[in-house]
Amino acid sequence: MPLRCAALLFVSIAGAAPPEWLPRLEQAALLETPLMRADTLFSAAELVTDGPTRLRLVQQGLIAVSGARLDEARGFYLAAAADLVAQVDPVLAQRYAADAPLRQAAAWRADYRGRAFTFLIRRRPELVEEALRAGAFHVPAAAERPELFPLLLLNFPRERARLDDVELLLRAAESVAPALAIEAVTAALAAKGTPEDYEEAWIGDVKLAGGMRQAMRIRIVQFVRQFLPDQWSRWAAELGELSGIPAERPAIRIERTEASDLEERLLAKGPNGEYLDAVMRGACVATDFARHRECAAAAARAAEVFSRQNAKPDEMGVRNASLRARWLLEQISAQP
């Protein structure tokens, strides 16, 4: 089961004992690469109902991540850690959120400090201002607080911003004074997005020439036309070629230029352990964070499909540590 990093539904965590399956899973995780081990331990932490055990699994996972020395991976798992331990140790959860890194490149999928605080804000709305004072930007709840807009604008990642950052900034700017809205547009125009050979932007089935950068410019034009129409001349020279775009704002999606087919390859030949091992060995050795997430999700999907077919790793001859760990997680999560 891949780590979801979404809002989790918790049951009572005060009195439950560590589950009997946990030692087997921890032993399996020891054989994995650091990032895959972290994914296994965090996924296990989602399943346990004992607070101290959940905290221990999260801390072990963070130790594994530190060995990989990838800042984006560290941010991803610190955000997940803040969510997972929020009810076990609220003070530690807040510390994890404050330690999560800010966006360092547009290629990062998130402002992980903002993501971490957003998880906590769902339970503690009073943390919105503290999140901004800690430097976080992507905190959607902040867009509903016009009095906090100067702080939000200060934290905008500018040239490192992605489309969703620009959209959040402009949504927040809809409720502020024109002078501040003008500053927001100026800041949004500094965003560079990602290279077209890395990610593409699509509206429905239409690919945008110019990729993410063009998508952000479209959103800026739509904002100016609706909320600052008398200020259009400020940016007409830079944005004039887009002046005729519709005011409607259909969803824009951003996709990696090279889509992963790892899941399809894992499922291609059925429960063939030797083949599965070879695919994982060839695809999952890189320490790239995006590749790690693809491997974790694909391994979980393969385990889910073959478990439903009552296939067993030992009978199939599967030796890959991550596949075996996810098979065990699949069996555990399927238990009533």
C-alpha positions in Angstrom: 0.0 0.0 0.0 1.6 3.3 -1.0 1.8 6.1 1.6 -1.2 8.3 0.9 -0.1 11.4 2.8 -3.7 12.6 2.9 -6.0 13.2 5.8 -6.1 9.9 7.8 -9.1 8.5 9.6 -7.8 7.6 13.1 -9.4 5.2 15.6 -8.6 5.3 19.3 -4.8 5.0 19.8 -4.4 5.1 23.5 -4.7 1.5 24.7 -4.0 -0.8 21.8 -1.0 -3.1 21.8 1.6 -3.4 19.0 0.2 -5.8 16.4 1.6 -9.3 16.1 2.5 -8.8 12.5 4.8 -5.9 13.1 8.1 -7.7 13.7 7.7 -9.6 10.4 7.2 -6.3 8.5 10.0 -4.5 10.2 12.4 -7.4 9.3 11.2 -7.2 5.7 11.8 -3.4 5.7 15.4 -3.8 6.8 16.3 -5.4 3.5 14.9 -2.4 1.5 16.6 0.6 0.1 16.3 3.6 2.5 13.5 5.4 0.7 11.5 2.2 0.1 12.1 1.3 3.8 10.7 4.6 4.8 7.6 4.1 2.7 7.0 0.7 4.2 7.4 2.0 7.8 5.2 5.0 7.2 2.5 2.8 5.5 2.7 0.5 8.6 2.3 3.5 10.9 -1.0 4.3 9.1 -2.3 0.8 10.0 -1.4 0.6 13.7 -3.7 1.8 16.5 -1.1 2.0 19.2 0.2 5.5 19.6 3.8 4.8 20.8 4.2 2.1 18.1 3.1 4.6 15.4 5.5 7.2 16.8 8.4 4.6 16.7 7.6 3.6 13.2 7.5 7.2 12.0 10.8 8.0 13.7 12.5 4.9 12.2 11.2 5.9 8.8 12.7 9.4 9.2 16.0 7.9 10.1 15.9 5.8 6.9 15.1 9.0 4.9 18.0 10.8 6.4 20.3 8.1 5.0 19.1 8.9 1.5 20.1 12.6 1.7 17.4 13.8 -0.6 15.8 17.1 0.6 12.5 16.5 -1.3 12.1 13.0 0.2 12.8 14.5 3.6 10.1 17.1 3.1 7.6 14.5 1.9 8.1 12.3 4.9 8.3 15.1 7.4 4.9 16.3 6.2 3.5 12.7 6.5 5.1 12.4 10.0 3.3 15.6 11.1 0.0 14.1 10.0 0.6 10.7 11.5 1.7 11.8 15.0 -0.6 14.8 15.4 -2.8 12.9 17.8 0.0 11.1 19.5 2.3 14.0 20.2 1.0 17.4 19.0 4.1 19.3 20.0 6.3 16.9 18.0 4.0 17.1 15.0 4.3 20.8 15.0 8.1 20.5 15.2 8.1 18.2 12.2 6.0 20.7 10.2 8.4 23.5 11.1 11.4 21.4 10.1 10.0 20.4 6.7 11.8 22.2 3.9 10.3 24.9 1.8 10.1 24.5 -2.0 13.6 24.6 -3.4 12.8 24.1 -7.1 9.7 24.2 -9.3 10.3 20.5 -10.0 9.3 19.7 -6.4 5.8 18.6 -6.2 5.0 20.6 -3.1 5.9 23.2 -0.5 6.4 20.5 2.1 6.3 22.9 5.0 3.0 24.2 3.8 1.7 20.7 3.3 2.8 19.6 6.8 1.0 22.6 8.4 -2.0 22.1 6.2 -2.4 18.6 7.7 -2.2 20.1 11.2 -4.6 23.0 10.4 -7.4 20.6 9.5 -7.5 19.8 13.3 -6.1 23.1 14.6 -7.2 26.1 12.4 -5.5 28.5 14.8 -2.1 27.4 13.3 -2.6 29.2 10.0 -0.8 32.4 11.0 2.0 30.3 12.7 2.5 28.4 9.4 3.0 31.6 7.5 5.3 33.0 10.2 7.3 29.7 9.9 7.9 30.6 6.2 5.3 28.2 4.7 3.5 29.4 1.6 1.1 26.7 0.2 -1.4 26.8 3.0 -4.9 26.9 1.3 -6.6 28.1 4.5 -4.5 31.2 4.4 -6.2 32.3 1.2 -9.4 32.8 3.3 -7.7 35.2 5.6 -7.2 38.6 3.8 -5.5 40.1 6.9 -2.7 37.6 6.5 -2.2 38.3 2.8 1.1 40.3 3.3 2.6 37.3 5.0 1.4 35.0 2.3 2.8 37.2 -0.4 6.1 37.4 1.4 6.4 33.6 1.4 5.5 33.2 -2.3 8.4 31.1 -3.9 8.5 33.4 -6.9 10.8 31.9 -9.5 10.4 28.4 -7.9 6.6 28.6 -7.9 4.5 26.1 -9.7 1.0 26.6 -11.3 -0.8 25.6 -8.1 1.2 28.2 -6.1 0.3 30.9 -8.6 -3.4 29.9 -8.4 -3.3 30.0 -4.6 -1.7 33.4 -4.5 -4.2 34.9 -7.0 -7.1 33.3 -5.2 -6.0 35.0 -2.0 -5.5 38.2 -3.9 -9.1 38.3 -5.0 -10.1 39.6 -1.5 -7.4 42.3 -0.9 -6.9 45.9 -1.8 -5.9 46.6 -5.4 -2.4 47.7 -4.4 -1.7 44.3 -2.8 -3.3 42.5 -5.8 -0.9 44.4 -8.1 2.0 43.2 -6.0 0.6 39.6 -6.3 0.6 39.8 -10.1 4.1 41.2 -10.1 5.3 38.3 -7.9 3.4 35.7 -10.0 5.0 36.9 -13.2 8.4 36.0 -11.7 7.5 32.3 -11.7 9.3 30.3 -14.3 7.7 26.9 -13.9 9.5 23.8 -15.2 11.2 23.2 -18.5 8.9 21.9 -21.2 11.1 18.7 -21.5 10.3 18.0 -17.9 6.6 18.7 -17.5 3.8 19.6 -19.9 0.6 21.6 -19.2 -2.8 20.5 -20.6 -6.3 21.9 -20.7 -8.5 19.0 -21.4 -6.9 17.3 -24.5 -5.1 20.5 -25.6 -1.4 20.8 -24.8 -0.3 24.3 -24.0 2.7 25.5 -26.0 5.1 26.9 -23.4 4.2 24.3 -20.7 3.7 25.3 -17.1 5.0 28.8 -17.7 2.3 29.5 -20.2 -0.3 28.0 -17.9 0.7 30.4 -15.2 0.6 33.4 -17.6 -3.0 32.4 -18.6 -4.1 32.4 -15.0 -2.5 35.8 -14.4 -4.3 37.2 -17.5 -7.6 35.9 -16.3 -7.1 37.3 -12.8 -6.1 40.8 -14.2 -9.0 40.9 -16.6 -11.5 40.1 -13.8 -10.1 41.8 -10.8 -7.8 44.6 -12.1 -9.2 45.5 -15.5 -8.1 49.1 -15.2 -4.5 48.0 -14.6 -4.2 45.9 -17.8 -1.9 48.4 -19.4 0.8 47.6 -16.7 1.3 44.2 -18.2 -0.1 44.5 -21.7 3.4 44.5 -23.3 4.2 41.2 -21.6 0.9 39.5 -21.7 -0.9 41.1 -24.7 -0.8 38.0 -26.9 -3.0 36.3 -24.3 -5.5 39.1 -24.0 -8.2 37.2 -25.9 -8.4 34.1 -23.8 -11.8 33.3 -22.2 -12.5 34.5 -18.7 -13.5 31.0 -17.6 -10.9 29.0 -15.7 -11.0 25.4 -16.7 -8.7 23.0 -14.8 -5.1 22.8 -16.1 -3.2 19.7 -15.4 0.6 19.3 -15.2 2.2 16.0 -16.3 5.7 14.7 -16.4 6.9 14.5 -20.0 8.0 10.9 -19.5 5.1 9.0 -18.0 6.1 5.9 -16.0 5.0 2.5 -17.2 6.4 0.6 -14.3 3.0 -0.6 -13.0 2.1 -1.9 -16.5 5.4 -3.7 -16.7 5.0 -5.3 -13.3 1.6 -6.6 -14.2 2.5 -7.6 -17.8 3.4 -11.3 -17.3 1.3 -12.1 -14.3 2.7 -13.6 -11.1 6.1 -14.4 -12.5 8.5 -13.9 -9.6 11.7 -13.9 -11.6 10.3 -11.3 -14.0 8.9 -9.1 -11.2 12.3 -9.2 -9.5 14.0 -8.2 -12.7 11.7 -5.3 -13.4 12.1 -3.9 -9.8 15.8 -4.3 -9.9 16.1 -2.4 -13.2 13.6 0.4 -12.4 14.1 1.1 -8.7 17.8 1.5 -8.1 17.9 5.2 -8.7 17.8 7.5 -5.7 15.7 10.1 -7.6 12.7 10.9 -5.4 10.1 10.9 -8.2 11.3 7.5 -9.3 11.1 6.3 -5.7 7.4 7.3 -5.5 6.7 5.5 -8.7 8.3 2.4 -7.5 6.5 2.4 -4.2 3.1 3.0 -5.8 3.8 0.3 -8.6 5.0 -2.3 -6.0 1.9 -1.7 -3.9 -0.4 -2.0 -6.9 1.3 -5.3 -8.0 0.9 -6.7 -4.5 -2.8 -5.7 -4.5 -3.5 -7.3 -7.8 -1.7 -10.6 -7.2 -2.9 -10.9 -3.6 -6.5 -10.8 -4.9 -5.5 -13.7 -7.1 -4.3 -15.6 -4.0 -0.7 -15.6 -5.3 2.0 -15.8 -2.7 5.5 -14.4 -2.9 7.2 -17.6 -1.8 5.3 -19.8 -4.3 6.0 -17.2 -7.1 9.7 -17.0 -6.2 9.6 -13.3 -5.5 12.9 -12.2 -3.9 12.7 -8.4 -4.2 12.5 -7.0 -0.7 10.1 -4.2 -1.5 7.7 -6.4 -3.3 7.7 -8.8 -0.4 7.2 -6.0 2.1 4.2 -4.6 0.2 2.7 -8.1 -0.1 2.7 -8.3 3.6 1.2 -4.8 3.9 -1.5 -5.8 1.5 -2.4 -8.9 3.6 -2.5 -6.8 6.7 -4.6 -4.0 5.3 -7.1 -6.5 3.9 -7.7 -8.0 7.3 -11.1 -7.1 8.8 
